[in-house]
């Protein structure tokens, strides 16, 4: 009597690739809708946590006054970015069934290219500082309120270098650029993302229109780089370099963030 053959182990079949077309206008509308909801949630959560911890920690500011505090704004912005990153990750990996870095067109950075884009970021920073005032401008604007103390200045500087560049590039030169380039065209994607990038900073520089114009030029440089290289990583490197140069320059120009007023250029 022959022994029965052992049952063969069946390996799980790989998931079939998604047939969904990526980066459509529908995706853009859903992303904008989620961003609005995420903005509301981030502010509500931050305010609720502050109100709950205030009696325990003895924090002096009331929940009504905390909205202008640098640490509150950074906490709310961090929660907003976490929600946005989670949404984009789920969209790319689970909905489109793509690898995340492939889905956002991150690209590959060699050491030579990394150094090249750092150098370009430095050049953009120097170039912006040399442009004369072309539009009505003022020395005091809302962004200065975040630099109300050395402690808040260090926190803002760290956020501006470590977190903001990647997330802003993911939103503008990632999601928005992908949709605009695929559905309208490369030129429109470059111009539109640069304009929207500047528009996002209007509230921070309200009344300082020359600053807003310079932000547009910086965003245009990032968008051009994204369009020419077909990858997101170069613009992220340039953005990190640009913000780092500004913060280092501000650090030394203000005696280690002790005298901020009049130096936010």
C-alpha positions in Angstrom: 0.0 0.0 0.0 1.6 3.3 -1.2 1.5 6.3 1.2 -0.7 9.1 0.2 1.2 12.1 -1.3 1.7 15.0 1.1 -0.6 17.9 0.3 1.3 20.6 -1.6 1.5 23.9 0.1 -0.1 26.6 -2.0 1.5 30.0 -1.9 -0.7 33.1 -1.7 -1.1 34.8 -5.1 0.1 38.4 -5.3 -2.5 41.0 -5.3 -3.5 42.1 -8.8 -2.4 45.5 -9.8 -5.0 48.2 -9.4 -6.9 49.2 -12.5 -7.7 52.6 -11.0 -6.3 55.5 -12.9 -4.1 57.6 -10.6 -4.3 61.4 -10.0 -7.6 62.3 -11.4 -9.6 65.5 -10.8 -11.8 63.4 -8.6 -8.8 62.6 -6.5 -7.9 66.3 -6.3 -11.4 67.3 -5.1 -11.4 64.5 -2.5 -7.9 65.6 -1.4 -9.0 69.2 -1.0 -12.1 68.2 0.9 -10.1 66.0 3.2 -7.6 68.8 3.7 -10.3 71.2 4.9 -11.6 68.5 7.3 -8.1 67.8 8.5 -7.5 71.5 9.2 -10.7 71.7 11.4 -9.7 68.5 13.2 -6.1 69.6 13.9 -7.2 72.9 15.4 -10.0 71.2 17.5 -7.7 68.5 18.8 -4.9 70.9 19.7 -7.3 73.2 21.5 -9.1 70.4 23.3 -5.8 68.9 24.5 -4.6 72.4 25.7 -7.9 73.0 27.6 -7.6 69.6 29.2 -4.0 70.0 30.3 -4.1 73.7 31.2 -5.3 73.2 34.8 -2.8 70.4 35.4 0.2 72.2 33.9 -0.8 75.6 35.1 -0.5 77.2 31.7 -1.5 80.9 31.9 -3.1 81.5 28.5 -6.8 81.0 28.1 -8.0 78.7 25.3 -9.3 81.8 23.5 -5.8 83.5 23.6 -3.8 80.4 22.7 -4.7 80.6 19.0 -1.8 83.1 18.4 0.8 81.1 20.4 3.6 79.7 18.3 3.7 76.3 20.0 -0.1 75.9 19.6 0.1 76.7 15.9 3.0 74.4 15.4 1.2 71.5 17.2 -1.9 72.1 15.1 0.2 72.2 11.9 1.9 69.0 12.9 -1.4 67.2 13.4 -2.6 68.5 10.1 0.5 67.3 8.3 0.2 63.8 9.9 -3.4 63.5 8.7 -2.4 64.7 5.2 0.5 62.3 5.0 -1.7 59.4 6.2 -4.3 60.3 3.5 -1.7 60.4 0.7 -0.1 57.2 1.9 -3.4 55.3 2.0 -4.4 56.7 -1.4 -1.1 55.7 -3.1 -0.5 52.3 -1.4 -4.0 50.9 -0.8 -6.1 52.6 -3.4 -3.7 52.9 -6.3 -1.7 49.8 -5.1 1.6 51.4 -5.8 4.8 51.7 -3.8 4.6 54.9 -1.9 7.8 56.5 -3.2 7.1 55.3 -6.7 3.5 56.7 -6.5 4.7 60.2 -5.5 7.6 60.1 -8.1 10.3 60.6 -5.4 13.1 59.5 -7.7 16.7 58.5 -6.9 19.2 60.9 -5.5 22.9 60.2 -5.9 25.5 62.0 -3.8 26.4 64.2 -6.7 22.8 65.1 -7.4 22.2 65.8 -3.7 25.1 68.2 -3.6 23.9 69.8 -6.8 20.4 70.6 -5.5 21.8 71.8 -2.2 24.0 74.2 -4.2 20.9 75.3 -6.2 18.9 75.8 -3.1 21.7 78.1 -1.7 21.8 80.0 -5.0 18.0 80.5 -4.9 18.3 81.9 -1.3 21.0 84.3 -2.3 19.2 85.4 -5.4 16.0 86.1 -3.5 17.9 88.3 -1.0 19.4 90.3 -3.8 16.1 91.1 -5.6 15.1 94.8 -4.9 11.7 95.6 -3.5 9.2 95.7 -6.4 5.8 95.7 -4.6 4.3 97.5 -1.6 5.9 96.0 1.5 6.0 96.4 5.2 8.4 95.3 7.9 5.8 93.9 10.3 3.6 91.0 9.3 1.8 88.1 11.0 4.7 85.6 10.7 6.8 87.7 13.1 4.4 86.8 15.9 5.7 83.2 15.9 9.2 84.5 16.7 8.0 86.0 20.0 10.7 84.5 22.1 14.0 82.6 21.6 12.3 79.3 22.6 9.5 79.7 20.0 12.0 80.9 17.4 14.0 77.7 17.8 10.8 75.6 17.5 9.7 77.4 14.4 13.1 77.1 12.8 13.3 73.4 13.5 9.8 72.9 12.1 10.6 75.0 9.0 13.7 72.8 8.2 12.7 69.3 9.4 9.0 69.0 8.7 7.5 71.8 6.5 9.7 71.3 3.4 8.8 67.6 2.8 5.1 68.1 3.6 4.7 71.3 1.5 6.5 69.6 -1.4 4.3 66.5 -1.0 1.2 68.6 -1.3 2.2 71.1 -4.0 4.9 69.3 -6.1 3.5 65.9 -5.2 -0.3 65.6 -5.3 -1.2 68.9 -7.0 1.6 68.7 -9.6 0.8 65.2 -10.5 -2.9 66.0 -11.2 -2.2 69.2 -13.1 0.6 67.7 -15.2 -1.4 64.6 -16.1 -4.8 66.3 -16.7 -3.8 69.7 -18.1 -0.1 69.9 -18.9 3.4 70.5 -17.6 3.4 74.3 -18.1 0.2 74.6 -16.2 1.4 72.4 -13.4 4.6 74.5 -13.0 2.7 77.8 -13.0 -0.3 76.7 -10.9 1.7 75.0 -8.1 4.0 78.1 -7.9 0.9 80.4 -7.6 -0.9 78.2 -5.1 2.3 77.8 -3.1 2.6 81.6 -2.8 -1.1 81.9 -2.0 -0.7 79.5 0.9 1.8 82.0 2.5 -0.4 85.1 2.0 -1.8 84.9 5.5 1.7 84.8 7.0 2.9 87.8 5.0 -0.3 89.8 4.8 0.5 93.3 3.6 4.1 92.4 2.8 3.3 91.8 -0.9 7.0 91.9 -1.9 7.6 89.0 0.4 4.7 87.1 -1.2 6.1 87.8 -4.7 9.5 86.4 -3.6 7.8 83.3 -2.2 6.2 82.9 -5.7 9.6 83.0 -7.3 11.0 80.5 -4.9 8.0 78.2 -5.5 8.5 78.6 -9.3 12.1 77.4 -8.9 10.9 74.4 -7.0 8.2 73.7 -9.6 10.6 74.1 -12.5 12.9 71.6 -10.8 10.1 69.2 -10.3 9.1 69.4 -13.9 12.5 69.1 -15.4 13.7 66.2 -13.2 10.3 64.4 -13.1 10.9 63.6 -9.5 10.0 65.1 -6.1 13.2 64.6 -4.2 15.2 67.5 -5.8 12.6 70.1 -4.9 12.4 68.7 -1.3 16.2 69.1 -1.0 16.1 72.6 -2.4 13.2 73.5 -0.1 15.1 72.2 3.0 18.2 74.0 1.9 16.3 77.3 1.3 14.6 77.2 4.7 17.8 76.2 6.5 19.7 79.1 4.9 17.0 81.5 6.0 16.9 80.2 9.5 20.6 80.2 9.9 20.8 83.7 8.5 18.1 84.9 10.8 19.8 83.2 13.8 23.0 85.2 13.4 21.3 88.4 12.3 19.1 88.5 15.4 21.7 87.6 18.0 20.5 84.0 18.4 16.8 84.9 17.9 16.8 87.5 20.6 16.0 90.6 18.4 13.6 89.5 15.6 11.7 92.7 14.6 12.7 94.0 11.2 14.8 91.0 10.1 12.1 88.8 8.5 13.2 89.3 4.9 
